[in-house]
């Protein structure tokens, strides 16, 4: 099984069912649920959450991290990477 489709649109890369030429490089040092992959000599960033059976490839690490945060918000959880949790009624959060 090879590449069925490789399509670029702005910052999203769709790589469908590829195992041969896609190689895992490492996890992101900065962001949760983001990893680096090498595909034909180019680096792509994969945002993946197995819990939700969801994964998307991006051209930039920052966009992959933002997509993870958006997915968490969509599922009713707080973001963990770039986006900030919404403060209720103007109260500040303590860490």
Long-range contacts (C-beta under 8 A, 24 or more apart in sequence): 8-59, 11-58, 11-59, 11-60, 11-63, 12-56, 12-57, 12-58, 12-59, 12-63, 13-44, 13-57, 13-58, 13-59, 14-56, 14-57, 15-39, 15-44, 15-57, 28-61, 28-64, 28-65, 30-61, 30-65, 31-61, 31-64, 31-65, 31-68, 31-81, 31-82, 32-65, 32-68, 32-80, 32-81, 33-68, 33-80, 33-81, 34-61, 34-64, 34-65, 34-68, 34-81, 36-61, 47-71
